[in-house]
Amino acid sequence: MKVLLVLGALLAAASALPIEERINGENGWYVPQVDGSFKWMELKDVEELLSRGEQMEGRARNGVRFYLYTRSNPTDGKEIEAEASSVHDSHFNKDHGTRFVIHGWNGRYTDDMNTLITKSWLSKGDYNVIAVNWDRAQSIDYASSVLAVPASGEKVGEMINYLHEHHGMSLDSLEVIGHSLGAHVAGYAGKKVGGGRIHTIVGLDPALPLFSYNKPDKRLSRDDAFYVESIQTNGGKLGFLKPIGKGTFYPNGGKKQPGCGVDVTGSCSHGRSVLYYAEAVTEDNFGTIKCHDYEAAVSKECGSTYSSVRMGAVYNAYMVEGDFYVPVNSKEPFGKIE
């Protein structure tokens, strides 16, 4: 409650910069509200808010749950805990690759994002798909939910360590996939496990509001796993525009997605990262064009020659680095191949 009161006071006071001087993600942020609108917060106000993050730690850690899906239980998730009996009573199989899937703000483990990605991976083979539910760690308010990200990510990292150390889960075949705020939860999980030991983290349009690009220790960064891939679809608004991953992919230039109409709130373009990734897992059909930098990807000035790289491909960890423009269709199938 104290955090919410402080946030309210900060938002009420956050109007010092004229609108024409506001640069989202540089000298402040447009923070999404529950009703779809945005409110401006300046750097100093955000820093004061984030300094109070320790007040959320207990709630965040206690609000994270894990639900396992396998081909034996593809639609009915089995809650597992960091206890031997819990894991042994589930269908967890150390010989199968593992995928952690992490929802974003105001999400839940049963949301379309989780079910779609779970279905995609289970259609490809035998996997342990663990949906992370951290909705009870959040608040209905976005800014307060940001405060829960570090502790939630640490809890995910602890579960990864537990399954690796006590149940033989391989880190070499582990992928952690997070959307929006969930991408940063994944980043903190990677920091907790440490040393780039998680094989792959996939950030689906990592959330921009209240995260600084020049503070990689406070967000998902390319060093949080052996390989970090980011699929950026609403850059400069709800998601980052500057490259987050070792391999960074810019569908349609990374700002706005075809077929989303006016998309005033950015939610359609933001959500397309999930649809693209799920399709990439099952179809491996997103051709890419290598760019010399992210500005070229955003401006769609990377030429027309397709590379050998496919967005979202499992093998990217061993061969991909840099920024890629990704042509996409306005409806399914979204991927394009030369």
Disulfide bonds with the S-S distance in Angstrom:
Cys260-Cys268 2.02
Cys291-Cys302 1.96
